[in-house]
Amino acid sequence: MSQTQETQSVVLMIDDDSAVLRAQASVLTGAGFSEPLACTSGSLATGIISSHPVDVILLDLLMPGEDGEALLGRLQEQRPDVPVIVITAVRDVDTAVRCVQKGAYDYLMKPVEPDRLLGSLRRAMRYRSATTTCRAIGDRLLDGELRHPEHFSLILTADPKMKAIFLYLEAVAPTSQPVLITGETGTGKDLLARAVHLASGRTGQFHAVNVAGVDDSMINDTLFGHIKGAYTSASEPRKGILAQAEGGTVLLDEIGDLGLASQIKLLRVLETGEFYPLGSDIPRRTTARFLLSTHFNLEALVSEGKFRNDLYYRIAIHRVRTPPLRKRRSDVPMLTEHFVAKAAEEIGRRPPRIPAQLYALLNTHPFPGNVRELRSMVFSAVGSSDPATLSLAPFKTVMGDSTVLNGREGARPIEASGNGITFGETLPTLSHVTQALIAEALKRGQGDQSIAAQLLGISHQALNKRLKRAGVDQTADSEDESLRR
C-alpha cells in the first residue's frame, strides 16, 4: 500500500473518552490522514460499519455498557476483513492474548506514543490492502473472466498468457500500489499501463514520461516542477507531472535508465507521498499512482549497482512481463489483419486481400521488434503494394535482412537446452540430418518451399534438387510426412 493510499484510508475510533478521540484524531490528521470517524459506544460503531467504508478500527476495551472484548468479537463477525487495533490501559497478558485470539491485529497500551500508533496503523492498512488484493487476484484467476474487457480493448490478443496478465492487472488496478511492467521493446507495455489506469477508476489524467536519456535535472523539473526563480531561466513557476496527474496515473517509461540521484527522490515520493518542486523547501503531496516499465532486467541492474535495491522492491510489489510476439504467434494473423485495415484506412483505400502464404512467411520471423515491427512491416507493404492484393515482396525484403532468413550474421548458435539439438549414442548420418533439417524448415514454412529454402539459406532450385534426390513428392502437403519416414 502506498503512502497516499494509507492517508486516504478510513479509520474508525471507538472510545468513551472524547478527549482521547480528539487526541487520536489530531495525531492522524497531523500525519496527513483523512479525518477519522469517531463514536463512543459499541452500538454506534456497528451502525457506522454497516453504512460507511472502514479500513481500520481503533478500539478501547474499557467502555460503559458492552464489554470491549465482546464488541471485538462482534466486530470480527460483522467485518472480519477490517483490522482492529485494541488500545487500553489494562496491563494484563491474559487479556491481550484473548484479544489476539479473537482477531485483534495489535494491542497497544495507553498512553500510546504517536509514532507507535501511526506505525501500527500503517502496518494494519498494508495488511488489509495485501489481503484484499490477494483475494481479488484469486477471484479473477479462478473466474477467468474480465469484469471490464473494454479497458483492455486496445490490445489485440487471444493468447492465454496475455489473458492471464489482463486478469492480474484488473485485480490490482484499483489499489494505489506501483505496478512494474517489463518486457522487450514493442510488446505493448505502454498500452498495458493505459489499461491499468482505465481499470483503476481514477478520475485524474494519465501521464507518460520517458526517462531514457534524460538527465537528473530535467527529470526533476519534469516530475516535480519548479518555483519562480528556481534557476536562471525560471521566470515563471511550472507545475510538474505529479501536480498535473493529481488523482491520476504517472507512467515512468524505461525506469531502468533513471539516474541514481533521481532514484532516491522517486523512492521518497513512493514512501511518503511528498515531493519538493525545484527551488522550494515546502513539501507538496501527490495522490498520483505510479506505473513503471522497462525492457531492462532490473535484478541485473541491482546486482551491478546501477539500480537501488530498496527502490526495486518498492516498485516490484506487482509486476508482469509481457511475452514477445515470437512467443504468441497465434496473435500474428489477427494483428496483421488489423494493421492492414488501419494502413489502408490511412491512405484512403479498401483493405487489400491478404494471401495465405503471408502467414506462413511471418511464422518464420523472430520479430525482434515485436508488435511494433509487425505494424511497421504491414504499413510499408500496404503503401507499396497493388491495391487489390498485398504483396509478399516488401515482407521478404525486410525479413531477408534478418539474421534468420539471410543470414548467418548474428544468428543464434545451437543451444544445449530449449530447441537445441541432442544426439544419442549412435550419430545419425549426414543424409538423415539433412532430411530432418529440410523437414523442419518445411514445417516452419507451413509447406512453402520458397520459405523453407530461405530458412535453410539455399536457393529454391537447390532445395528442389535435394527433395528429388530424396525421392520426396513435391506436393507441399506431403513433403513433411515423406521426409520423416
N, C-alpha and C positions, 0 to 999 in steps of 0.2 A: 504494500500500500504506500502511495506517495505521501509526502508531507501535505500536499494540497488536499488530497482526499481525506486525510486524517482530520484536518481542521474543518472540513465540511461535514464530518460525521455528527450525528445527533446523539448527545449524552443526556440521559435521564438521571437526575439526582433525587434520592428518596431519603429524607431526614426530617425529624420533627422539630429540629432546631433551625429557625430561619437564619440565625447568624452564621451557622455552618454552611447553609445553602449559599448565602451571599459570598462567603469566603471562597468556596469552591468555584462558584461562577466567576469570581474575579480572577482566580488563577487560570481558568480555562480561556476566558476572553483575552487575558493578558498575553497568553501564549499563541493567540491567533485563532483559537477555536471559535466556532459559531456559538451564539447564545444558547446555553443548555436549557433543557426543560427541568422543572422542579416541582416536587409535591411533598406533602408532609405526612402521608398515610398510605398504607398498602392498598386500600380500596380505590384511592385516586390513581395510584400507579397502574393498576390493571386496566383502568379505563383509558389512561394515556397510551399504554402499549397497544391496545386494540384499535386506537384511532390515529396514531402517529407513527411514522417510521423511526425506530430507535435502534442505535448501533451498539451502545454500551450503557450499562446501568451501574450507578454508584449507590450502594445500599447500606444504610445504617441498621445495625441489628437491634439496638435498644430503642424502641418506639412504643408509645402507649397504644393499647389495643392489640392488634395482631402481632404475634411473636415474629421477630425478624427471620429466624430460621424457617418458620412455616411459610412466610412470604417468599423466601428464597426458593423453596420447593415449588410453590405455586407459579412463580415467575419462570422457572425452568420448564414446567409443564406447558405453560402458555407460549413461551418463546425460547425454546432450547437453543436456538441459533444465536441468541444475544448474550454475550459475556457479561457476567455480574461480578463486580469488584466490591467485596464486603469491606466497609470501613467502620470500625468500632473501637470503643475504649476497653472492651473486655479482653484482658490479657489471660487467656485460657487456651492451652494447647488443644484440649479435647473439643472445645467449641470450634476452633479453627479447622481441626480435622473433619468434624461433622459438616461444616460448611463446604469444604472442598469435596467431600464425598457426595454432597447434594448438588454439586455442579458449579460452585463458585470458581471463577477464574483466578482471583487473587484475594488476599486477606491482608488488609493494612490496618495498623494501629494508630489511633488518634493520640496526639495531633500529627497529621501527615505532612511531611515536608513537601512543598510544591513540586520539586524535581522528581521525587519518588511518585507522587500522584500522577504527574504527566507521563513519566516513564511507564507506569503500569497501564495507563490509558492507551498509550500508543501501542504497547505490546498486545493488548486486548483487541484493539482495532485491526492490527495486522493479522492476528489470529482469525478474527471474523472474516476479514477480506479473503484470506487464504482458503478457509473452509467454504465460503460462498463460491469462490472461483472454481475450486476443485469440483464442487457439486454441479456447477453449471457446465464444466467441461465434460464430466461424466454423463450428464443428461444429454448433451449434444451428440457425443460419440455413440452412446447407446441408441439414441433415437435415429441417428444417421440422416437427419433432415435439417436443412437450414430453416430457421424461423423467418428470415427475410432474405431470400436469394437475390432480390433486386439489388441489395448492397454490393454484391459481387458480380453484377451483370457485365461489367466492363472487361472481365477476364473470361475469355472463351476457353473452356476445357471440359473434357469428360473423364479426365484422368483421376483414378481413385486417390492418388497421393495428394493431388491438388484439392480434391473434395474434402479430404481429412484436414488439410490446412485451413480451409474455409470454416469448417465446423469448430476447430480450435479457436480461431481468431474471433469468430462470432461470440464464443463463450467469454473470452477475456476482454472484448471490446468495451463493455460498459464500465470496467474498472478504470482507475487513473494510473495504473502501473505502466511502466515503459514496456514496449514490445520491440524486440530486436529481430529484424528480417534480414537474413543472409542469403547469398546465392550468387551465381555468376551474373555478369553483366548481360542485360537484355532478357532476364527471366520474369520481369514484371513486378519487381519489388515495390516500385512506386505505386502501381495500381493496387497492390495488396494494402499498402499504407492508407490509400484513399478509402478503400473498402472498410478498414478498421474505423476510420473517422466516421463514415456514414453509419456503421453499425453501433457506434458508441452512443449515438443520440445527442451528441454535444451540439450546442447551438452556436458556438463560435466558429470562426473560419479555420480552414486548413491551409497551412503554410509549409512549403517545402524549401529547405535551404541545403544546397550542395556545398559541403565544406572542403571538397578536394581542391588542393592547390591554392587555398586562401589562407593568408597569414593570420596570426592570432589577433592582431589589432582590428583587422577588417571583420573577423568573425565576431569579436566582442561588440563592435559597433552595430553589426547587423542584428545580432540577437538581443542585446541589451539597450541599444540606443545611446544617446548622449545628451547632455545638457548644453545650453548655450555657453560658449567659451571653453568647452572641454579641451579643445586643441585649436590651433591657429585658424583653420578654415571653418570651425564650427560656429558659424554666425547665427544659426537658429537651432533650437532643440530638435531632436529627432526621436520619434518613437521606434523602438526596436521591434523585432518579430514577436518577442514574448509579450509585449504590451498589445500588439495588434491581434495576437491569437488568444486573447483573454477568453476563457471558456471554450476554447477550440483545441486544435491539434497542431503540433510542430513536428515535421519530419526532418531529421538531420540525416541527409543522404551522404553516403561514403564516410561514415563516422570513423572508420579506420584511419583516415587521413588527418584527423583532428590533432593539433599540436598539444604537447603535454601541458602547457600553461592553460590553454582553453579547456583541457580535460578537467583540471582542478576546479575551474569555475562552473563547468557543467555539473560536476558531482555536487557542488554546493547547492546549485539550484534544485537538483533532484532530491537532496536530503532535506532542505529547509523550505523550498518554495520561494526563496528570496534571491534577488539579484540587484546589482548596482549599475545604473547607467554610467557610462564613462563621464568622469568629472564630478560625480555625485558621491557623497558619503551617507546618503539617506537610502536605506534599502527599500525596494519595492517588491510586492508579492505577485506571483503569477498563478493562475489556475489552468494554464495550458498543459495538455497531456503530451508526452514525448514519445515519438516513434523514431526508430533508428534503423538504418540499413547500411550494408556494406558487402562488397564482394571479397573482402579480405577474410582470412582466418584469424579472428581476434585472439583466440587462445595462443596462436603462434606469436602474434604481436606482443601479448602479455609476457610470454617467456623471453622475448627478445628485449624487453624493457621499453618498447615503443608505445604500449598502451597500459594505462593504470589498471592494476588488478582490482582495486576497490570499485572503480567505475565500471569495469566489465561485469562484475557480479551484480552491480546495481541496475544495469540496463538489460541484463540477460535473465530477468525474472521470467519473462515469457519470450520464447524465441522459436522461430520457424526457419526452415531452409527451403527455398524454392527449388524444385528439381529442374535441371536443364532440359531443353527441348529434346535432346537425344535420349533422355530417359522417359519421355512420354510421347513417343512417336505417333500414338493413336490420335493425338491432337493435331497433327500436321495437316491432314485433309480439311478439317474444319477451319483451321486458321487460314489455310491457303484460299479457300472459297471466300472467306470473309475479306481478306486483303484484296483479292481480285475484284470483288464487288466495290470496295471502297476506292480502289485505284481507278476503276472505270468511272465511278461517280465523279471523282475529282476532275477528270478530263472530259466529262460530258458524253461518255459512250455507254453503250449497253455492255454488260459484262461478257467477255469472250468465253467461248467453250473451253473447258479445261480438259486436255487429253489425259486419258487414264495413265498413259506412260509417265506423266509428270510425277505422280505419286510414287511410282517405283523408283524414279530418279532421285527424288527428295529423300526417300527412305535410306539411301546410301550415304547421305551427307551428315557429317558430325555436328553441324551448326554450332561452331564456336561462338557465334554472336547471338545464338538462341532466337527467341521470337522476333527480336528487333532485326536480326539478319534476314529471317524469312520474309518479314514485311518489306525490307529494302529490295530483296530479290524479286518479289512479286510486283512491286510498284514499278521497278525498272523494266520488267518483262512486259507488263501491260502497256506501258508507254511506247515500247519499241516493237510490239507485235502487231500482226494483222488484226483488225477489229473483230473478225469472226472467230478466230481460234488462237488460243495462247500458244506462242512458240516455245519450244524447248531450248532453242539456241541460246538465249540470254542466260538461262539457268546453267547450261553446260559450260558457258564461258566463265561464269563466276565459280562454279564448282570445279572447273578444270584447273583453277589456280590454287585449289585447296590441297592440303597435304595428303588427303585420302585418294582423290581421283587422279591427281597429277603426280603426284609426286612422291617422290620418296624423300623430299627435303622436309625435315622436321617430322617425318612420320613417326608415330609412336612405336617403340620396339615391342616385340613379343614379350609378354609378362608371364611370370611363373604362376600367377593366380588369375582369377577372373576369367577372361576369354583367352588366356594363354594356352599354348599347345603343350600337351603332355604325351610322353611316349611310354609304351610298355616295354617288357623285356626284349621283345623282338622288334627291331626297327622296321617300319614299312618301306617298301621300295619307293624309288623316286617317282615311278609311274603312278603308284597308288596315292602318294602325297599330292601329285599334280592333279589327279582326278578329283580328290577330295577338295582341293583348293578351288578348282573350277566349279564344282557343285555348290560350294558355299557362296561363291561370287554370284552364281545364277540365282541362288535362293535369296540373297540380299537384294538383287536386282529384280526380284519377282519374275524371273524367267526372261528378262530382256537381255539379249546377248550383247547389245551395244553398251549397256550399263555395266554388265559383267566384265566386258573387255576393259572398260575404263578402270574398274576396280582392280583388275589384275595388272594394269599397266602395260597392256599389249593392244595391238590393233584388233578390229573386228575380224579381219581376214585371218589373223594368226589364231584367234580363238576358234574360228570355223575349222581350220586345219586340224587343230588339236581334237576337236569334237569328232571330226571324221575319222581320224586315226584311232580314236577310242571306240568307233563304231556306234556313236550316240545318235539317236534320232534328233533331227534339227528342230522338231516341233517344240516350242517353248514349254508346253505343258508337261512334256515327258523328259526334258533334259535332266532335271534334278534327280528324278527317280532312277533314270538309267545309269547315271554316274555313281549312284550309291549302291548299285548291285555288287 
